[in-house]
Amino acid sequence: MKNMISVKVFSSQDYDKTFLLDACPDDICFDFLDAKLSEQTAILAKDADAVCVFVNDRVDKAVIDKLLGMGVKHVALRCAGYNNVDIDYAKQQGLMVSRVPAYSPQAVAEHTIALILSLNRKLHKAYNRVKEGNFDLNGLLGFNLEKKTVGIIGTGKIGQAVCRILGGFGCKVLCYDPFPAHDLQQANLQYVSLDELITEADVISLHCPLNDETFHMIDAPRIEAMRDGVMLINTSRGKLIDTKAVINGIKSQKIGYLGLDVYEMEEDLFFKNRSTEIIADDVFQRLLTFPNVMITGHQGFFTDQALSQIAQTTISNVHLAAASDVEHDTFL
Ligand code: NAD
C-alpha cells in the first residue's frame, strides 16, 4: 500500500476543492479548511505532512515554528507571490516552501485589460443605466486606447503578456523594470526610467512583486508627478499603493481612473461574501464612493486554465517535497 501524503488546505474555497480533487492522485489526502493560516489556526495542521496556502495566509516566524513543531515539512503555496511567507526563516529552519510561479500570466494580463477598457468606456455605469432603461450617453465619454502611452511597471511574465496585448491596441508602451526582459521587443515599446514612465504615461499598470523596495511605490510625490487624469491599474499586490495618497489623488482629480484587483488591507476582506456585514474599513468604503474607481476582489488569476494549472503544479510540488526533491524552480 502507498504511503499517503496528508495535506491541509487552508483558506479553501469550493473551487479549490473542485480543481485539486479533480487532479488528485490516490496517494494524496487533501483536507479542506475554511480557516486562514495564522498563529491561532496553525494547530489545525496537526498530523499533516504539508499545508497548502493562498495569498492571505500568514506564514511568519511564529507559524513556521508551530508547523515544524507538529511535524509539517512543506508549505505549498497555490499562488505565485510569496510576500506572506518569511522565506529566510523557513529556509533557516528547514521548512520546504514551494509555489506556482507561472500558472497563467495571460489570465491576470487579460483581467488588467478588462479593467482598463471597463474604466475607459465606463461599462460599470453603462450596464446599470441600460438595465434601468436609461440610454443617455452623457457621462460615458471614453477615449481611444490607440496611440495612448501605457506605462508597465514590472515586465515579468504578466507585464510582458500585458505588453503583447497592448501592442494589438496600437498603444505606445513604456516599461520600467530593474531587470529588463531583453527579448521583449515590440514596435512602440521602450524601457525608460521609473520617473519618466510616471510622468509620461496616460495609463500606469503595476506588475512587480511586493517587497521592501516596492512597498508604497505609488505614493503622494509620485502621484503628484503623474499626468493629470492618469489611469492607475493595480492587479499585483495592494501594498504597492499608498491607498490614502491615491484617494487624495482622486479627490484632486490628478487620478482620473483607478482600477484595482488587489487592496492594501484585503487580507480581512476579500474571498468571502460580506454582503450582509457592515464593512468597517473606511478607506475601502471611501474608494467605493468614487464613480471612476472599479475594484474587483483579487480575481485576476481566476480562470479555468489557471486553476487547472495551479492544481497540477501544487500536486507535483507535494510529490517533490515528499521525495525531498526541491531542486526545482517551483521551490523557494
Ligand atoms: P514575475 O516574477 O514574472 O515578474 C515580476 C517582475 O517585476 C520581474 O521582471 C522583476 O524584475 C520586476 N521587478 C522587481 N522589482 C521591481 C521594481 N522595484 N520595479 C519594477 N519592476 C520590478 O511575476 P509575475 O508572474 O509577472 O507576477 C507579477 C505580480 O502579479 C506578482 O508578484 C503577484 O504579486 C501578482 N499576481 C497577481 C495575481 C492576481 O490574481 N491579481 C495573480 C498572480 C500574480
Residues whose N, C-alpha, C, O or C-beta is under 5 A from the ligand:
A	BS01	NAD	A80 G81 P101 V108 I153 G154 T155 G156 K157 I158 G159 Y176 D177 P178 F179 H207 C208 P209 L210 T214 T235 S236 R237 D261 H298 Q299 G300 F301
